[in-house]
Amino acid sequence: MTSSLQDPDLPLRNDIRLLGRLLGDVIRASEGAGVFDTIETVRRTAVRFRRDGNATDGRALEKRLKLLAADETNSVVRAFTYYLHLANIAEDRDQNRRRRATLLQQDAPARGSLQDAVTQLRAAGIGNARMRQLLDETLISPVLTAHPTEVQRKSTLDVHKEIAHLLQERDDPRTTDESFEQTLALLGRITTLWQTRMLRNSRLTVADEIENALSYYRSTFLPVIPQLYGHLSRLLGREPADPFGPHPTPLKSFLRMGSWIGGDRDGNPNVDAETLNLALLRQSTTAFEYYLDETHALGAELSLSALLTPASQALTALAEQGGDLSEHRRDEPYRRALVGIYARLAASARVLTGRGLARREAPPAQPYAEPAEFAADLAVIADSLNGHHASPIARLRLSALRQAVDVFGFHLATIDLRQSSDVHERTVAELFARAGAEADYASLDEAARIELLRRELKEVRPLVSPWLRYSEETTRELEIFRAAASARQRLGAQAVHHAIVSHTETVSDLLEVLVLQQETGLIAPGGGSTSGHVPADGEGLMVVPLFETIPDLANGPAIMAQFLDLPEVKARVRHAQRGVQEVMLGYSDSNKDGGFLTSNWSLYQAERALVEVFRARKVRLRLFHGRGGTVGRGGGSSFDAILAQPPGTVAGQIRLTEQGEVIQSKYKDADIGRWHLELLTAATLEASLADHTESASAEDALFASYGQTMDRLSATAMRSYRALVYETPGFADYFFASTPISEIAGLNIGSRPASRKSTGRIEDLRAIPWGFSWGQCRLLLPGWYGMGAAIDDYLRHGEGTKRQRIEHLQAMARDWPFFRTLLSNMEMVLAKTDLVIASRYAQLVPDTALRKRIFGAISDEWKRTMSALKLITGQRQLLADNPSLARSIRDRIAYIDPLNHVQIELIRRYRATLGKAGRAKADPAGRTQNGIHLTINGIAAGLRNTG
C-alpha cells in the first residue's frame, strides 16, 4: 500500500505486467516456444529502439520483421495487438481507481465531477433552486452513430469487459487461494481472446450496428443514467434529512440518449424505412425487457405484509386490480400490485413489439397506453412506501426504475433521420413535376424556390398521389418519413424527433423537409398558413440544418436568420418546438475542407454569430456538435470543449455525437460510462450557469483582443492546408499510395461505404476514413497541418516587434479557453505523430519525385508546428503538463512501432502482387490482406482516438 501511494503508477504497471505475462503464457502454450521467442525478440528490440534511439536497433527490427513467414507475421501482429487491447483495459481500470481515490477526498472533489460543479456554482452564489430550475429546461443528449471506425468485434469487446471486471476485483483483499483462482480466470479470458477470430468475416449490416449499440444500453446506459440522476438529486438537496422521510419524485429528464443508427441515410444506401422500423423495434424491445426484469425483481423485494404495515388506499386498489389470486400473497399488497403492473407491461410489449417478452406467466391485462401510465402505477407504490415509514425500501430499486421510465420511455432513445439536401431536392422536384405544380424545380433560383415551397405549405390538398408511381429514391424517402410518423403515434413523439439536413446551403433546403413532412402525415396540412393555424405542441420533426464546410459555417447564421423570420417557421418554433431550434455543426467535413485551425475558428465564429441571431429573435439555440474520435474531427476532451464554448452557446441545451471506437472507449464499462456522462452533465451545468453578463463581456474582450490575430492565422493555415491537399498536383496519388486507405475500405467495420463516389478524388472521400488513414501511418495530419505555417507567417509579418508577437500568442494561450483548448488538442496529436514511421509509409509511393516533394512539405510543416507550439507554451517536451497521458503514449509506442513496420511490409507485398492478376490471385488464401487488417486493428487500439 505504501509503495503505491508513493508511486501512483505502480498499480497500473502491475496490472499491465500481469496481463502481459499471462498473454505470453497463452501464446507459448498455443503457438509454441519458437513463435513466443520471435515475438519476445521483436518486443525487446522495439522497446530498446524507442528507449535509446539506436539506429542499429531500428534496422534490426525492420530486418527481423521483413523475414517473418506469413503465419509468424500474423502471430506477431496478434500478440502486439492484444497486448495493446489489454493495456487499454488496464488504463481504463486505473482511471476508475484514481477517480474513486479522488472522490474519497471529500474536501477536494474531482475536477469534472458533479460534486465539483455544484460546489463551484454554489461558491458563485448559485443556489440549488436555480440549478434545479435550469435542469427542468435542459436537454443533454449523447447521440450514438454507426460511423465506421470501430475495428474490434463485439465478441472480443465482451471478453474485454470480463477482463476489466476481474481486474477490478483484484483491488479487494483476497486470500492466497482466491488470488490464484482469479489469476486462472484471467488466464482463461485471455486464452479465449487469443483463440477468438479478431476480424469480421463479413461487412456489418445496419442490423448488426443496431444490436452492437443496444449492448451499451444493457451494460451501461439503463443502469447508470438513473444512478447519475439520483446522485445529482442528492447534491441538489432534494433528499430529506430524515432517511425515512418522503423519497422525492424523479428529476425531470434532462439527460436522454439519441441515435443515428437505422435513420442516418446520408450516403448509406442500406438505411431505409425497414431499418428505421427495425431500430425502433429493437430499442423498444430492449426497454421492455429491462422494465419487465426490474418489475419482476421489485415483486421479489417488496414482500411487505399488510399484517405488519398498512398500505395506502390507492396501492390497495392497485393490488385488487392486479389479477393475482394466489393465497400465498393475499396479505402482500405490493406484490399483488406488481403482478398486475407486470401483466400490463407484458401486454404493452406484445402490442408494441409483436413479441411475448414476459419471462413469467402473467394474467390477461390492459396494455399501458403510454409510459406515463406505467410511471403513475410506480408512483402509487412509492407514495404508499413513503407514507408508511418505508422510504428506504423505495431507494433499493424502485427509485431508479421510476427515473428510467421517465428517461427512456417505451422508445429507449430518440432516433434522428438524416439525409443530404440534394436528395430532398430531387424528391421534392419529382413530386412537383408529377403533380403538375412545377415542371423544373431544379432550375428555379432560391427566391422562387422559397416562394413555391411556402405556397405548398399553405395547401391542404395532397401533393403526393396514391395513383402515381415514383422513382425508387423518391419512394424510399416518402416511406421513411411515413415510418417516422407511424412510430411517433405508437411510441411517442420522442421516438423520432429530428430530421437533419446534411449539406444545408440555403433556406429552401430546410423548407423542402417541411413539405415532405406535410405529405407524409408528420405535420398537419396547411401548416404554413398564417390564418389562425397553430401547430400542435410536438407536431412534426424538428428540421435541423447541418453546416459542414467552411463556406457553410460562414453562411449558416444568415440562413438561420432568414429561416426563423418566416412566419410559418416562427409559429412552428414557438408552438411545436417550445421555442427551441437546433443547429448542427460538422467538425469532420469542415476540417477536411479547411484544415484543423480554420475548422476550429470557423466553428467558433459560427457559434458566436448564431447566438446573436437567436437572441435577437428570442429563440433558444440548441447546438448539436458533430464530433468524432480524432482531434481532426472534433475529438479531445468533451468537458474542456464544452467549457471553451462561447457564452450563450450551451444554455442548458447540447447534443453531441459519439462515434466509432469512442463509444466502446467511453461506455463499454459502467463505471467509465458513468464518469463520462457525469463529465458531460457537469460541464453543461457550469457552462450554462456561469454569470452570462460577466462571461459574455469577458469573451467579447478576448474576441476583440485576439479575433483579428485568429483571422490572420486561420487564413494562412487554410491556404497552407489547401495548397497541399487540393492544389498540389499528384497529392491524391500520394495519399492513396502512402496510407492504407484502400485496405481500410476493405475492412468489415461498418455498413457505410468509405467514399461517396468511386472517383479516387479527395473531395469525394468521407472525412472519417480520411482521418483514420492518416492515423494509421502516424502522421495524423488533419489534427495539426497548417498551424506551423500560420504561426511562422504571423511571427514574420505581424504587427509590433517579434517579441511582442510572441507575447501576444502566449497571452492568447494563457487567457483564452478557446485557443488554450485548441493547442492542448493539437499537442496530444503531435505526441502521437512520428515522422520516422511516416517516412517509411512514404516509401510506398512509387513516384520518387512526388514522394520527396510532398513528404518534404509535410515534414517542413511538422517542424514549423512543433517549433510554434513549444514557443507559445514554453514547454520543451510535449505533454509536459500531462504526465499521465505522456506516460501512456510513451509506453505503448514501442508496441505500435512493430505493427507499423509489419503493415508497411504487407502492403508492399500485397500491392506488388496485385498487378493485373486481381485480388484473388494475388492473395489466394487472403493471408496478406488479413495481416494488413490485423495491423489496422492493432494500431487503432494503440492510438485509441483515431476515428
ZIZIQUI-V101866 format. One line per field, one symbol per residue. ss: DSSP state (2 for helix, 1 for strand, 0 for the rest). A space follows every 50 residues. Layout:
ss = ???
This chain:
ss = 02222200022222222222222222222220222222222222222222 22002222222222220002222222222222222222222222222222 22200000000002222222222000022222222200111111000000 00022222222222222220000002222222222222222222000000 00000222222222222222222222222222222000000000000000 00001001100001000000002222222222222222222222222222 20000000000022222222200000222000222222222222222222 22200000000000000000222222222222222200002222000222 22222222000001111111222222222222222000002220022222 22222220000000000000022222222222222222222022211111 11000002222222222220000000000000000000000111111002 22222222222222202222222222000111111102222222022222 22222222222222220001111111000022200002222220000000 00111111022222222002222222222222222222200222222222 22222222222222222222222220000022222222002222200000 00001000000222102222222222000022200022222222222000 02222222222222202222222222222222002222222200000222 22222222222222222222222000000000222222222222222222 22222222222222000022220000222222222222222220000
